[in-house]
Amino acid sequence: MSKLDQILVLDPPVDLKFKGPFTDVVTTNLKLKNPSDKRVCFKVKTTAPRRYCVRPNSGVIDPGATVNISVMLQPFDYDPNEKSKHKFMVQTIFAPSAVSDMDALWKDAKPDDLMDSKLRCVFELPSENDKVNDVEATKAAPVMNSVKADPTTASVPAAAPQDDPEMKKVQEKCKRLQSDMNKLVEENRQLKDDGVRMRKAPRSDHMTTNSTSLLGREATTASLPSLLVVIAAIFIGFFLGKFIL
């Protein structure tokens, strides 16, 4: 009986490429897709098990499903003149109706029931353009992080277009309210000055009653502009808050 063809679709199909520098762990991905209507068990093997870490290295793929496998190459001293002899093999078998012991399944499997695909490991050093891009990305990363970490930058709302009609209306209302506030403040100050002068001026008993009444009206009149100032300030805050939000 001839050996079965691999039922899974591998991506990449032939070469596992690892791009250096190899001073740190380099990870490449391998996709296994099951196009059949049966469950398939898989197992990933390598000729250099101490140099690689594979997650997951075995499992079951449902019909129509895809599994992503991470192949991690451990750091090593790379020699460009040395040709890589590392290889991987993806071994598969149709899963029985109930899989309870995966180790026993592979141990008892018949050679004619096994399917496999072999892949070569290819090591590549980054090109000059990749190095330039990496340097630029490294320089840009601190700038982006500082922008994200600056709370004042995040809290400042974007300025509205100057040609926005609603913006102009709000600005005009704010100017009018500001002008009215200035007038009320000035009137309030003048009334207070008049009250001080009247208290300092000599007065008779007949004037006492009138002065008391006048001061009462003065206090009422003085408190009214202050109230208007507060109301105007509230209106300005309302309009500005509405525009900003």
C-alpha positions as CSV (number, residue, x, y, z in Angstrom):
1,M,0.0,0.0,0.0
2,S,1.4,3.4,-1.0
3,K,2.0,6.1,1.5
4,L,-0.8,8.7,1.9
5,D,-0.3,12.3,0.6
6,Q,-0.3,15.0,3.2
7,I,-3.9,16.1,3.8
8,L,-3.1,19.4,5.5
9,V,-2.2,22.6,3.7
10,L,0.9,24.2,5.0
11,D,1.8,27.9,4.9
12,P,4.7,28.3,4.1
13,P,4.8,25.1,2.2
14,V,8.5,24.5,1.9
15,D,10.8,26.9,3.8
16,L,10.6,28.3,7.3
17,K,12.4,31.6,7.1
18,F,14.1,33.2,10.2
19,K,15.3,36.8,9.8
20,G,18.2,38.0,12.0
21,P,20.0,39.4,13.8
22,F,20.0,36.2,15.9
23,T,21.1,37.8,19.2
24,D,17.5,37.3,20.5
25,V,14.7,34.8,20.0
26,V,13.4,34.9,16.4
27,T,9.9,33.7,15.8
28,T,8.2,32.6,12.6
29,N,4.7,31.3,12.1
30,L,3.5,28.1,10.4
31,K,-0.2,27.6,9.5
32,L,-1.8,24.2,9.2
33,K,-5.2,24.1,7.5
34,N,-7.4,21.0,7.4
35,P,-9.5,21.1,4.2
36,S,-11.0,17.7,4.7
37,D,-14.2,16.6,6.5
38,K,-12.3,14.5,9.0
39,R,-10.4,15.4,12.2
40,V,-6.6,15.2,11.8
41,C,-4.0,14.7,14.4
42,F,-0.6,16.5,13.8
43,K,2.8,16.5,15.4
44,V,5.8,18.8,14.6
45,K,9.3,17.4,14.7
46,T,12.8,18.9,14.1
47,T,16.3,17.8,13.6
48,A,17.6,20.3,16.1
49,P,15.2,20.1,19.1
50,R,17.5,22.1,21.4
51,R,17.6,25.1,19.0
52,Y,13.9,25.5,18.7
53,C,10.7,25.9,20.7
54,V,7.4,25.0,19.0
55,R,4.0,25.9,20.4
56,P,1.9,23.9,20.0
57,N,3.9,21.0,18.8
58,S,1.0,18.6,18.5
59,G,-2.8,18.5,18.6
60,V,-6.0,17.8,16.7
61,I,-7.4,20.0,13.8
62,D,-11.2,19.9,13.2
63,P,-12.6,19.8,9.7
64,G,-12.1,23.1,7.9
65,A,-10.1,24.6,10.8
66,T,-6.7,26.2,10.9
67,V,-4.0,26.1,13.6
68,N,-1.2,28.7,13.9
69,I,2.1,27.3,15.2
70,S,4.9,29.5,16.5
71,V,8.4,28.3,15.8
72,M,10.9,30.1,18.0
73,L,14.6,30.0,17.2
74,Q,16.9,30.4,20.2
75,P,19.8,33.0,20.1
76,F,23.1,31.8,18.6
77,D,26.2,33.1,16.8
78,Y,25.3,33.2,13.2
79,D,27.9,32.4,10.5
80,P,26.7,33.6,7.0
81,N,29.1,31.1,5.4
82,E,27.5,28.2,7.3
83,K,24.6,26.6,5.4
84,S,21.6,25.7,7.6
85,K,20.9,22.0,7.8
86,H,18.0,22.2,10.2
87,K,14.7,20.7,9.0
88,F,11.2,20.3,10.3
89,M,8.6,17.6,9.6
90,V,4.9,17.9,10.1
91,Q,3.5,14.4,10.6
92,T,-0.3,13.8,10.5
93,I,-2.8,11.0,10.8
94,F,-6.6,10.9,10.6
95,A,-8.0,11.0,14.1
96,P,-10.2,8.1,15.3
97,S,-13.7,8.9,16.6
98,A,-12.5,9.2,20.2
99,V,-8.9,10.2,21.0
100,S,-8.0,9.5,24.6
101,D,-4.3,8.8,24.5
102,M,-2.3,10.8,21.9
103,D,1.0,9.1,22.7
104,A,-0.6,5.7,22.2
105,L,-2.2,6.8,19.0
106,W,1.2,7.8,17.5
107,K,3.0,4.7,18.9
108,D,0.4,2.3,17.5
109,A,0.0,4.0,14.1
110,K,0.8,2.1,11.0
111,P,3.4,3.6,8.7
112,D,1.0,3.5,5.8
113,D,-1.5,5.6,7.8
114,L,1.0,8.4,8.4
115,M,1.3,11.5,6.3
116,D,4.2,14.0,6.5
117,S,5.6,17.2,5.0
118,K,9.2,18.4,5.3
119,L,10.4,22.0,5.6
120,R,13.8,23.5,5.4
121,C,15.0,26.3,7.8
122,V,16.4,29.4,6.0
123,F,18.3,32.0,7.9
124,E,18.4,35.6,6.6
125,L,20.1,38.7,7.7
126,P,18.2,42.0,7.5
127,S,18.9,44.1,4.5
128,E,20.2,47.7,4.7
129,N,16.7,49.1,4.1
130,D,15.3,47.0,6.9
131,K,18.0,48.3,9.2
132,V,17.2,51.9,8.4
133,N,13.5,51.2,9.0
134,D,14.2,49.6,12.3
135,V,16.3,52.6,13.4
136,E,13.6,55.0,12.4
137,A,11.0,53.0,14.2
138,T,13.2,52.9,17.3
139,K,13.6,56.6,17.3
140,A,9.9,57.2,16.7
141,A,8.8,54.9,19.5
142,P,9.9,57.1,22.4
143,V,8.2,60.1,20.8
144,M,4.9,58.3,20.5
145,N,5.2,57.0,24.0
146,S,5.8,60.5,25.4
147,V,2.8,61.8,23.6
148,K,0.6,59.0,25.0
149,A,2.0,59.5,28.5
150,D,1.5,63.3,28.6
151,P,-1.9,63.9,30.3
152,T,-2.0,67.6,29.3
153,T,-1.9,66.7,25.7
154,A,-4.6,64.2,26.0
155,S,-6.9,66.6,27.9
156,V,-6.7,69.5,25.5
157,P,-9.6,69.4,23.0
158,A,-9.0,69.9,19.3
159,A,-9.6,73.5,18.2
160,A,-12.7,74.0,16.1
161,P,-12.5,75.5,12.7
162,Q,-12.5,79.3,12.7
163,D,-15.1,79.4,9.9
164,D,-17.7,77.5,12.0
165,P,-20.8,79.7,12.2
166,E,-21.7,78.4,15.6
167,M,-18.2,79.2,16.8
168,K,-18.6,82.8,15.7
169,K,-22.0,83.1,17.4
170,V,-20.6,81.8,20.6
171,Q,-17.6,84.1,20.4
172,E,-19.8,87.1,19.8
173,K,-22.1,86.2,22.8
174,C,-19.1,85.8,24.9
175,K,-17.7,89.2,23.9
176,R,-21.1,90.8,24.7
177,L,-21.3,89.1,28.0
178,Q,-17.7,90.1,28.8
179,S,-18.5,93.7,28.0
180,D,-21.7,93.7,30.1
181,M,-19.6,92.2,33.0
182,N,-17.0,94.9,32.7
183,K,-19.8,97.6,32.8
184,L,-21.4,96.0,35.8
185,V,-18.1,95.8,37.6
186,E,-17.4,99.4,36.9
187,E,-20.9,100.5,38.1
188,N,-20.5,98.4,41.2
189,R,-17.2,100.1,42.0
190,Q,-18.7,103.6,41.4
191,L,-21.6,102.8,43.8
192,K,-19.2,101.6,46.4
193,D,-17.1,104.8,46.1
194,D,-20.2,106.9,46.4
195,G,-21.3,105.0,49.5
196,V,-17.9,105.6,51.1
197,R,-18.0,109.3,50.3
198,M,-21.5,109.6,51.7
199,R,-20.5,107.9,55.0
200,K,-17.6,110.3,55.4
201,A,-19.6,113.5,54.7
202,P,-21.2,115.3,57.8
203,R,-24.9,114.7,58.3
204,S,-27.7,115.9,60.6
205,D,-30.3,113.8,62.4
206,H,-32.6,114.6,59.6
207,M,-30.1,113.3,57.1
208,T,-29.5,110.1,59.2
209,T,-32.8,108.6,58.3
210,N,-32.4,109.5,54.6
211,S,-28.8,108.3,54.6
212,T,-29.9,105.0,56.1
213,S,-32.5,104.5,53.5
214,L,-30.1,105.5,50.8
215,L,-27.4,103.1,52.1
216,G,-30.0,100.4,52.2
217,R,-30.9,101.1,48.6
218,E,-27.1,101.3,47.8
219,A,-26.5,97.9,49.4
220,T,-29.4,96.4,47.4
221,T,-28.2,98.1,44.2
222,A,-24.6,97.0,44.8
223,S,-25.6,93.4,45.4
224,L,-27.6,93.4,42.1
225,P,-24.6,94.0,39.8
226,S,-22.7,91.4,41.8
227,L,-25.5,88.9,41.1
228,L,-25.5,89.9,37.5
229,V,-21.8,89.3,37.3
230,V,-22.2,85.8,38.7
231,I,-25.0,85.1,36.2
232,A,-23.0,86.4,33.3
233,A,-20.0,84.2,34.4
234,I,-22.3,81.2,34.5
235,F,-23.6,81.9,31.0
236,I,-20.0,82.3,29.7
237,G,-19.0,79.0,31.3
238,F,-22.1,77.3,29.8
239,F,-21.4,78.6,26.3
240,L,-17.7,77.7,26.4
241,G,-18.4,74.3,27.8
242,K,-21.0,73.6,25.2
243,F,-18.6,74.6,22.4
244,I,-15.6,72.7,23.7
245,L,-17.6,69.5,24.3
